[in-house]
């Protein structure tokens, strides 16, 4: 209705304004046909919002011990429940004549470390090749330097075509059980994975408090979605007494020890002056631990953070 009102007010044809909807929650994966139907002439397609989708999966099944996920780095687009979601997205879009847009590649190139770049760009290339091969019509990257990589991989599949909506993916048949097949996700819970969640969670909150909702951390574009994964994983692991690869149980005490250690690493990386004058380490840690270690699951990490803004 809002689009129609705006178009009528501007005196332009209905259907001129179009929107792409991010499918970034687990319930939305079950309603993609309905979402396209509601938008109809105003639909530009659907996008695979991978990071929020993973957060949604953790949040919705946080009380299920059998749904505990491994390290964030193990939850790739090729694990069963993520592959089912993306294949269904492509099939649904193309059946309705809409575009299917791939997920964001979050890597931020380093200006000083070509080895990191080479490894990460190879991963981005594989990711975009997989998306193009799966039938996506376009994709999303976090940094302009990655546009050429994505364009090349999609160009190899699309050729002179603008899209591949004609590829109906009749070979795909996704069930509700496959969309919910989170327990089969392979991988391990490691100290490195736990440390990364703690580090990223604290650094992101620090950035958010300074007014930056998207932050480059460890050469990755971290936003609220990826930080939500970090803190919700920590909460889930504590909740269910998950064990690290080395046999230790993830506890509040262990997370507290790692938080102290990771804050020291952050201080060494950014320098004392920025750490203490801009980083707000104590508040950032307090807010992170509030949403990661509490008895009750906070719906969004930004909710308590808003209450502490200057």
DATA-V73947 format. One record per run of one state. SS is the DSSP state (H for helix, E for strand, C for the rest). FROM is the first residue (numbers start at 1). LEN is the number of residues. Records with the same first field share a line. If there is no record, write none. Layout:
SS: FROM-LEN + FROM-LEN
This chain:
C: 1-1 + 11-8 + 24-2 + 30-2 + 49-1 + 61-4 + 68-4 + 75-5 + 96-4 + 106-1 + 108-6 + 135-3 + 142-2 + 159-17 + 180-1 + 185-6 + 210-4 + 218-2 + 240-3 + 244-5 + 250-2 + 271-1 + 278-3 + 293-8 + 307-4
H: 2-9 + 26-4 + 32-11 + 50-11 + 65-3 + 72-3 + 80-16 + 114-21 + 144-15 + 176-4 + 181-4 + 191-19 + 224-16 + 252-19 + 272-6 + 281-12 + 301-6
E: 19-5 + 43-6 + 100-6 + 107-1 + 138-4 + 214-4 + 220-4 + 243-1 + 249-1
